[in-house]
């Protein structure tokens, strides 16, 4: 069941979660997405192009953020718009992986349209990795 718009306020925290990303996660994502760019699994290639290490796929990070809004709203069918800007890479250590912190807050409500804009903050190592991550979802 979708949240009721009459019970929501701008600034409400609707989701807080921590997501662990491992090198195994990257392999599984590469297989599912077809994105086999070696910067996502080979340290030598990542280093050769000036990266600090193997990076999580941007679309994987974007999907992890979207999941917070989707789960809260009651399913992907409620998403009307979703957009982000990639601002920093997520470096996935071969042993410890990467820990993403995701917080979703209501940024705006449109009672006429029956939608809520969820502003998503995604942090890795204390720094924000997605800018203007926003999902507009239908609510009851």
N, C-alpha and C positions, 0 to 999 in steps of 0.2 A: 504494500500500500504506500502510496506517495504521501509525503508530508503535506499538511494543510497550510496553505499560504496565510490564513488568518492567524496561525500560531507562530509565525516566523517574524524575525526582526533582522534588519541589516546589522551585521557584526556578529550574529550568532555563529559559533563554531559548530559545524555539522559533521566534521570528520577529523580525526587525528589518528595517524597510523605510522608505524615504522616498517619499512620494507627492506629486507636483506637481498642484495643482488650479488650473486657469485659468478665465477667464470662459467660454471655449469649453466647458470641462467642465460648467459650470453650465447652459449652453444645452442640451447633449446630455442631461444628467440631467433637466432640466425636460421635455424632449420625451418621454423614456422613462417618467417617473413621472406626468406630467400636472400637476405642481406648477408653475404659472406665476405664483406670487406675485411681484410686481415687486421685492420686496426682494432677490430673487436675481439680478436683472439690471439694475436701474436705480438709479444712485447718488442721483438726486434723490428718489425714493420712499423709499429706505432712510434718507436724511438727514431727510426730513420726519416720520418716525416715531421719530427720535432714535437711529438706528443709526449707527455710525461708517463705514459703507460697505456695499457689497453683501456679503451673507452666503452662504456655502455652505449648501446644504440640510442640515438636521440628519440626515436619512436617508441622504444621500450620505456624510457623515462616518462615520455608523454603519456603512454598507456597506463603506467603505474599511477600517475597523477589523476587521470580521468577516472580510474576505478573508484577513487574516493567519492567523487560526485555521483557516479553511476550507482554505487551501492546505496548511498544515502537516498537518492531519488527513487529507487525502486526498480531500476533496470535501464539498460542501454536505450530502449525504445523511448525513454523520456528526454534524451539529450537532443536539444534543438540546434545548438551551436557549441563548438569547442575550438579554442585556439590558444597557442602558446608561442613564445619566442624562446629560442635556445640561447642561454646567456653564458653558461659554463659547462665544461665537460664533467662527466662522472667517471673518474678513474677507478677501475675495479682491480684491486690488489689480488694477486694469484692465491694468496693464503687467507686473507681476512675479508675479501670481497669489498663491498661498499654498502653503507647503511644510508637509506634515504628516509627523511622525515617529511611527511606530507600532512598539511593542515588545510582544511577547507572551511571557508567562512562565507556567509551570505554577504555579497557585495551590493546587490540591488534586488528589489522585488518589483514585479510588474503585475499588479492584481488584475488589470484588464486582460492581459495576455495569459495570465495564469502561469508565470514563469519566475524562477529565481536564478540569479547569476551567482554562481559559486566561484569565489576567488580562491585559487589553489596556490599554496606556497610549498615549494619542494626544495629542501635543503640537503646538501651533502657536505660533510665536514664543516658545518656551521655556515656555509655560504649558499645563497639561493642559486639554483641551477636552471630554473625556468622563469622567464619574465612574462608578466601579463598572462598567466595561465588562468583562463576563465572558461567555465562551462555554463551554458544556459540550459536549464532543465525545466520541464513541465512539472507543476505541482498542483495538487487538488485545492 
